[in-house]
Amino acid sequence: MVLIAPSAEFVQQLPYGKIPDRKDFYRFTDDERIRYWRAVAKVSERLGEALWELIDSGRISRLAKPL
């Protein structure tokens, strides 16, 4: 199993300083929630790009740590 998680620093940079969750359905209007979730998805694309770069370069094996 491989567990990948964003750093606390990354999460702090997100709107509202948190990862979107189900409570957002109660916290925000639909329009606010959709804008928020889309903004987080856009910022999170960097994580996906960084992961692919690590995989393509083979450097992921040097960064993986046992749990």
C-alpha positions as CSV (number, residue, x, y, z in Angstrom):
1,M,0.0,0.0,0.0
2,V,1.2,3.5,-0.8
3,L,-0.2,6.4,1.3
4,I,0.1,9.8,-0.1
5,A,-1.0,12.9,1.9
6,P,-0.5,16.6,1.5
7,S,1.7,18.4,3.9
8,A,0.3,20.6,6.7
9,E,1.9,23.6,4.9
10,F,0.0,22.7,1.7
11,V,-3.3,22.4,3.5
12,Q,-2.8,25.8,5.2
13,Q,-2.5,27.4,1.7
14,L,-5.9,26.1,0.7
15,P,-8.9,28.4,0.9
16,Y,-10.2,28.3,4.5
17,G,-6.9,26.4,5.4
18,K,-8.6,23.0,5.1
19,I,-9.4,20.2,2.8
20,P,-13.1,20.3,1.6
21,D,-15.4,17.9,3.4
22,R,-19.0,16.9,3.8
23,K,-19.6,19.6,6.4
24,D,-19.2,22.2,3.7
25,F,-22.7,21.3,2.6
26,Y,-24.0,22.8,5.8
27,R,-21.4,25.6,6.1
28,F,-21.7,27.2,2.6
29,T,-24.3,27.9,0.0
30,D,-24.2,25.8,-3.1
31,D,-22.4,28.5,-5.1
32,E,-19.9,29.2,-2.3
33,R,-19.2,25.5,-1.9
34,I,-18.8,24.8,-5.6
35,R,-16.4,27.8,-6.0
36,Y,-14.4,26.6,-2.9
37,W,-14.1,23.0,-4.1
38,R,-13.1,24.1,-7.6
39,A,-10.4,26.4,-6.2
40,V,-9.0,23.6,-4.1
41,A,-9.1,21.2,-7.1
42,K,-7.2,23.7,-9.2
43,V,-4.5,24.2,-6.5
44,S,-4.3,20.4,-6.0
45,E,-3.4,19.8,-9.6
46,R,0.2,20.8,-8.5
47,L,0.2,17.7,-6.2
48,G,-0.7,15.5,-9.1
49,E,1.9,17.0,-11.4
50,A,4.6,16.6,-8.7
51,L,3.6,13.0,-8.1
52,W,3.8,12.2,-11.8
53,E,7.2,13.8,-12.0
54,L,8.4,11.7,-9.1
55,I,7.1,8.5,-10.7
56,D,8.4,9.3,-14.2
57,S,11.9,10.2,-12.9
58,G,12.0,7.2,-10.5
59,R,12.8,9.4,-7.6
60,I,9.7,8.2,-5.8
61,S,11.5,5.2,-4.5
62,R,14.1,7.4,-2.7
63,L,11.3,9.4,-1.0
64,A,9.1,6.5,0.0
65,K,9.2,5.6,3.7
66,P,7.8,2.6,5.5
67,L,4.9,3.3,7.9
